[in-house]
Amino acid sequence: MRASRSLALVTAVATALGASLAGCGGGDSEDKDEPAAAKTSGAGRSSGGAASPTAGRATGTWIPQYVASMGVREKVGQLFVPAFPDAASAKAMIKRYHVGGLIFFPGNLRSPRTTAELANSLQETSKVPLLLAVDEEQGKVSRASFLTRFPGNMALGATGRPADAQAAARVTGSELRAVGINQNFAPVADVNVNPANPVIGVRSFGADPALVSRMLGAAVAGYQSAGVAATAKHFPGHGDTATDSHTGLPVIRHTRAQWERLDAPPFRAAVSAGADAIMSAHIVVPGLDRSGDPATLSRTVLTGLLRGSLGYRGVIVTDSLQMQGAKVRYSPGATAVRAVNAGADQLLMPPSLPTAYNAVLAAVRSGQIPRKRLDEAVTRILRMKEQRGLFQRADTDAARADAAIRTAANRAVAQQVAEHSVTLVRNDRGCCR
């Protein structure tokens, strides 16, 4: 079975690239719903070491021609990362909307082996490798109960040891990849300068921008060394808010100078560390953009600041579009279109996938979303998939998943990190020196 898929893949990709180079790709045709690169089952995907579009080609050089060979419907689908209740629903979204990724929650993460089997079945359904994502920050925000447990970010920050942050991320990343998860919406880059912050708090490495930057860069390296795409969040910085963006639209009153001093350093560190993705925040920062739109929908913030001023070239992903902060100003369809035009490449958890997908598709066909903008987003997404090795192998060995979790070595790392994180808060009677 794998040999036949390998041959189909090589043939399909060669056909797509040849058509594109000959000027016959036709990737922007509105009626081209099934692209040349995907007409054969298994195209664009490799399983168990089968050949891939990268075979014999320099890293990334094949991607522009591949994108040119894709149909507009498939390109639009690559932008979406919905949640799913079960395998049947996920497979239906893959087949109908060509989604580029899916996000897992506890209901999808029952055991290492069943998670790996589910991930493999989803990858098998998709013609292009999927980004299978999760919010696994450890500490307060943890979705997979079976993983090796680590202290949360503020405890890690208390160690003052970037090596501990890197080791913890590497272990968590390796366990995620062992069960088929290849994108983590972590680490948190927010500097928690507001002790009353109701949504970030101990999820942050701390209140010192320099410390947060060091820990964040190390965590990014740890995740990505394990083959998992790291996602620094929440740009431009969610640390000084008294409002939870899940339930409202926070307004942060930092000036541009304050932002540069307090919020920007960890994101600069993420850019320097080569973070695969950066997540936007549903927050309004009038000192950066006076439009009143949340950062997720602000071209000034995402394209002007993150891409322009900070020089970021990776994937920008929205925070969940189901959160109230993303919904207070516009309809779900308009929100998705505005996010893409602002500079977002991945659209996470739209309230209604059909509504958001059809709105973006219509906006592309009408020219409201330029074709060039769509191609840029898809190119970045495919490049991230390639960087994490998904075109070489997207599946995992489900039979070995249980054995890869909570190994003695991983538990030893967790124990060491936990010991380093013990912090003396008060020493009124001089008991400790």
C-alpha positions in Angstrom: 0.0 0.0 0.0 2.8 2.4 0.9 4.7 1.7 -2.3 1.7 2.5 -4.4 1.1 5.8 -2.5 4.8 6.6 -3.0 4.5 6.2 -6.8 1.2 8.2 -6.9 2.8 11.0 -4.9 5.9 11.3 -7.1 3.7 11.2 -10.2 1.2 13.7 -9.0 3.8 16.2 -7.7 5.9 15.9 -10.9 2.8 16.5 -13.0 1.9 19.6 -10.9 5.4 21.0 -11.0 5.7 20.4 -14.7 2.4 22.1 -15.4 3.3 25.1 -13.3 6.7 25.5 -14.9 5.1 25.4 -18.3 2.7 28.2 -17.3 -0.3 25.9 -17.2 -0.8 25.5 -13.5 -4.1 27.4 -13.5 -4.1 27.5 -9.7 -6.2 30.6 -9.6 -9.1 29.3 -11.7 -12.3 29.6 -9.7 -13.6 26.4 -11.2 -10.5 24.4 -10.5 -11.7 22.7 -7.3 -9.5 19.6 -7.6 -5.9 20.6 -8.2 -3.4 18.6 -10.3 -1.3 18.0 -7.2 -4.1 16.3 -5.4 -6.0 14.4 -8.1 -4.3 11.1 -7.1 -5.0 9.7 -3.7 -2.1 10.4 -1.3 -0.7 13.3 -3.3 1.3 15.7 -1.2 1.5 13.3 1.7 4.1 10.8 2.7 3.6 7.9 5.1 6.1 5.6 6.6 9.0 7.0 4.8 7.5 7.1 1.3 8.8 9.6 -1.3 7.7 13.2 -0.9 7.8 16.5 -2.9 11.0 17.3 -1.2 12.9 14.3 -2.5 15.9 15.4 -4.4 15.0 19.1 -4.1 16.5 21.9 -2.0 14.4 22.7 1.1 11.4 24.7 0.2 12.1 25.2 -3.5 9.2 23.0 -4.6 6.6 24.9 -2.6 5.8 27.9 -4.9 5.2 25.6 -7.9 3.1 23.3 -5.7 1.0 26.2 -4.5 0.5 27.3 -8.1 -0.9 23.9 -8.9 -3.5 24.0 -6.1 -7.1 24.9 -6.6 -8.6 27.9 -4.8 -10.8 25.8 -2.6 -7.9 23.7 -1.4 -5.8 26.9 -0.8 -8.6 28.4 1.3 -8.9 25.1 3.3 -5.3 25.2 4.2 -5.9 28.3 6.4 -8.4 26.6 8.7 -7.7 24.8 12.0 -11.1 23.7 13.4 -11.8 21.7 16.6 -13.6 18.4 16.1 -15.8 16.1 18.3 -14.9 12.8 16.7 -13.0 11.1 13.9 -16.0 11.0 11.5 -16.5 14.8 11.8 -12.9 15.5 11.3 -12.7 13.4 8.2 -15.7 15.1 6.8 -14.1 18.5 7.3 -10.9 17.2 5.6 -12.8 15.9 2.6 -15.2 18.8 2.2 -13.1 21.8 3.2 -9.5 20.6 2.7 -8.6 21.9 6.1 -4.9 22.4 6.7 -5.0 21.4 10.4 -7.1 20.4 13.4 -6.9 21.1 17.1 -7.1 18.4 19.7 -8.9 18.7 23.1 -9.1 16.3 26.0 -11.9 14.3 24.3 -9.6 13.5 21.5 -6.7 12.6 23.8 -7.9 9.6 25.8 -4.7 7.5 25.8 -1.3 7.6 23.9 -2.2 4.8 21.6 -5.7 5.9 20.7 -4.5 9.4 20.1 -1.8 8.1 17.8 -4.3 5.9 15.9 -6.7 8.8 15.5 -3.9 11.1 14.3 -2.8 8.5 11.8 -6.3 8.0 10.5 -6.7 11.7 10.0 -3.4 12.0 8.1 -4.4 9.1 6.0 -7.6 10.9 5.0 -5.8 14.2 3.9 -4.1 14.7 0.6 -1.8 17.3 2.2 -0.1 16.6 5.6 -2.2 18.0 8.5 -1.0 20.2 11.3 -2.5 18.4 14.3 -2.3 20.9 17.1 -3.0 21.2 20.8 -2.8 23.8 23.6 -0.2 22.0 25.8 1.4 24.7 27.9 1.9 22.4 30.9 0.9 23.7 34.3 -2.5 25.4 34.3 -3.2 24.7 30.7 -2.8 21.0 29.9 -5.0 19.0 27.5 -3.3 15.6 27.5 -3.5 14.0 31.0 -1.2 11.2 30.0 1.9 13.3 29.3 4.8 13.7 31.7 3.8 16.4 34.1 5.9 19.6 34.3 5.6 22.8 36.4 3.9 25.7 34.6 5.7 28.6 33.0 5.9 30.8 36.1 7.5 28.0 38.1 10.0 27.5 35.2 10.7 31.2 35.2 11.4 31.0 38.9 14.3 28.5 38.2 16.0 31.2 36.1 17.3 28.4 34.0 16.6 28.6 30.2 18.1 25.1 30.0 15.2 23.8 32.2 12.6 25.5 29.9 14.3 23.9 26.8 14.4 20.4 28.5 10.8 20.6 29.5 9.7 21.6 26.1 11.8 19.0 24.4 10.2 16.2 26.6 6.7 17.5 26.0 7.3 18.0 22.3 8.7 14.4 21.9 5.7 12.9 23.7 3.3 15.0 21.6 5.1 13.9 18.4 5.0 10.3 19.5 1.1 10.4 19.5 0.9 12.3 16.2 0.6 15.9 17.4 3.0 18.2 15.5 2.0 21.8 16.4 1.8 23.1 19.9 0.2 26.4 20.8 2.9 27.2 23.3 5.0 28.8 24.7 3.3 31.9 26.2 5.3 35.0 25.4 3.2 37.4 27.5 5.0 39.4 30.2 2.6 39.3 33.2 3.1 42.8 34.5 -0.5 43.0 35.9 -0.9 40.7 39.0 -4.7 40.9 38.6 -4.5 39.4 35.1 -7.4 37.0 34.9 -6.3 35.0 31.9 -2.5 34.9 31.7 -1.1 34.9 35.3 1.0 31.8 36.0 0.9 30.9 32.4 3.6 33.5 31.9 7.3 33.0 32.6 7.1 36.1 34.8 7.0 39.9 34.9 10.6 40.6 33.7 10.8 41.0 29.9 14.4 39.9 29.8 13.7 36.7 31.8 10.6 35.9 29.7 12.6 36.4 26.5 15.4 34.0 27.6 13.0 31.3 28.8 10.8 31.7 25.7 13.6 31.3 23.2 14.8 28.2 25.0 11.3 26.7 25.0 10.9 27.3 21.3 14.1 25.5 20.6 13.0 22.6 22.8 9.7 22.1 21.0 11.1 22.4 17.5 14.1 20.1 18.3 11.4 17.4 19.0 9.8 18.0 15.6 6.8 20.0 16.9 6.0 23.5 15.6 6.2 26.0 18.5 3.8 28.9 18.7 4.7 32.0 20.7 1.6 33.8 22.0 -0.3 36.2 22.3 0.9 39.0 20.1 1.3 41.9 20.7 1.2 41.0 24.4 -1.6 40.0 26.7 0.2 40.5 30.0 -1.3 43.8 31.3 -5.0 43.2 31.2 -7.8 42.9 33.7 -10.2 41.4 31.1 -10.3 37.9 29.8 -10.5 37.9 26.0 -12.5 34.6 26.2 -15.4 36.7 27.6 -14.7 40.3 26.5 -12.4 42.5 24.4 -9.5 43.8 26.6 -8.0 47.2 26.0 -4.4 47.6 26.9 -3.2 51.2 27.4 0.5 50.8 26.7 2.1 53.4 24.6 4.4 52.4 21.8 7.4 53.1 24.0 6.0 51.0 26.8 5.2 48.2 24.4 8.7 48.2 23.1 10.1 48.0 26.6 7.6 45.5 28.2 5.8 43.5 25.6 8.0 43.3 22.5 11.2 41.7 23.8 9.8 38.1 24.1 8.4 38.3 20.6 11.7 39.6 19.3 13.2 36.5 21.0 10.7 34.3 19.3 11.6 35.8 15.9 15.3 35.3 16.6 14.7 31.7 17.8 13.0 30.9 14.5 9.6 30.2 16.0 7.4 28.4 13.5 4.3 30.4 14.4 3.2 33.4 16.5 -0.4 33.6 17.7 -2.3 36.9 17.7 -4.3 38.2 20.7 -7.9 39.4 20.7 -6.9 42.7 22.4 -7.1 46.4 21.5 -3.9 48.4 22.0 -4.7 52.0 21.0 -1.0 52.9 21.3 -0.3 50.6 18.4 -3.5 50.9 16.4 -6.3 53.5 16.9 -8.9 51.7 14.8 -10.5 49.9 17.8 -10.1 46.5 16.1 -8.5 43.7 18.0 -4.9 42.9 17.1 -6.1 39.7 15.3 -8.0 41.9 12.8 -5.4 44.7 12.6 -3.2 45.0 9.6 -1.3 47.7 11.4 -0.4 45.2 14.2 0.1 41.9 12.3 1.5 43.1 9.0 3.0 46.5 10.0 4.4 45.6 13.4 5.0 41.9 13.5 6.1 41.4 9.9 7.4 44.9 9.3 9.0 46.1 12.5 10.0 42.8 14.0 10.8 41.1 10.7 8.8 37.9 11.3 8.5 35.6 8.3 6.8 32.5 9.8 3.1 31.6 10.2 0.7 33.9 12.1 -2.2 32.1 13.7 -5.2 33.7 15.3 -6.3 32.8 18.8 -9.6 30.9 18.8 -12.1 32.7 16.8 -14.8 31.4 19.1 -13.6 33.7 21.9 -15.7 36.8 22.6 -12.8 39.1 21.9 -12.9 38.0 18.3 -16.7 38.3 17.9 -17.7 41.6 19.4 -17.3 43.8 16.3 -18.0 41.7 13.2 -19.9 38.6 12.0 -18.0 35.3 11.9 -17.6 35.4 8.2 -16.4 39.0 8.2 -14.0 38.3 11.1 -12.3 35.5 9.1 -11.9 37.7 6.0 -10.6 40.6 8.1 -8.1 38.3 9.9 -6.7 37.1 6.6 -6.3 40.6 5.2 -4.7 41.7 8.5 -2.0 39.1 8.0 -3.2 35.9 9.7 -2.3 32.7 7.9 -4.1 30.2 10.1 -7.6 30.7 11.3 -8.1 28.8 14.6 -11.5 27.4 15.6 -14.0 29.4 13.6 -17.5 29.4 15.3 -18.8 27.9 12.1 -16.4 26.3 9.6 -18.8 26.4 6.7 -19.6 30.1 7.3 -16.0 31.2 7.7 -14.7 29.0 4.8 -17.4 30.2 2.4 -16.8 33.9 3.4 -13.0 33.6 2.7 -13.6 31.7 -0.5 -16.0 34.4 -1.7 -13.6 37.1 -0.7 -10.8 35.5 -2.7 -13.0 35.1 -5.7 -14.2 38.7 -5.6 -10.8 40.1 -5.0 -11.5 41.3 -1.5 -8.7 39.0 -0.4 -6.0 39.3 -3.1 -4.8 36.0 -4.6 -1.3 37.0 -3.7 -2.2 37.3 -0.1 -3.8 33.8 -0.1 -0.8 32.3 -1.8 1.6 33.9 0.8 -0.4 32.3 3.6 -0.5 28.9 2.0 3.2 29.0 1.2 4.0 29.8 4.8 1.8 27.0 6.1 3.4 24.4 3.7 6.8 25.6 4.6 6.1 25.0 8.3 4.8 21.6 7.5 8.0 20.9 5.6 10.2 22.2 8.3 8.6 19.8 10.8 9.2 16.9 8.5 5.5 16.2 7.6 6.2 15.7 3.9 8.7 13.0 4.9 6.5 11.4 7.5 3.3 12.6 9.0 2.2 9.5 10.7 3.6 7.9 13.9 4.1 4.4 15.3 0.9 3.9 17.3 2.1 0.5 18.7 5.0 2.3 20.4 3.1 5.4 21.6 2.4 4.1 25.1 6.1 3.2 25.6 7.2 6.7 24.6 5.2 8.5 27.3 6.4 9.1 30.9 9.6 7.2 30.4 12.1 7.0 33.2 14.3 9.6 31.5 11.4 12.0 30.9 10.2 11.7 34.5 13.8 12.4 35.7 13.8 15.6 33.7 10.5 16.6 35.2 11.8 15.9 38.7 14.9 18.0 38.2 12.9 20.9 36.8 10.4 20.7 39.7 13.2 20.8 42.2 14.8 23.8 40.6 11.5 25.6 40.6 11.0 25.5 44.4 11.0 29.2 45.5 11.4 30.8 48.9 8.6 33.4 49.0 9.0 34.6 52.6 11.9 34.1 55.1 10.7 36.2 58.0 12.5 34.2 60.7 15.7 33.6 58.7 15.1 29.8 58.5 16.8 29.5 55.1 19.9 31.1 53.7 
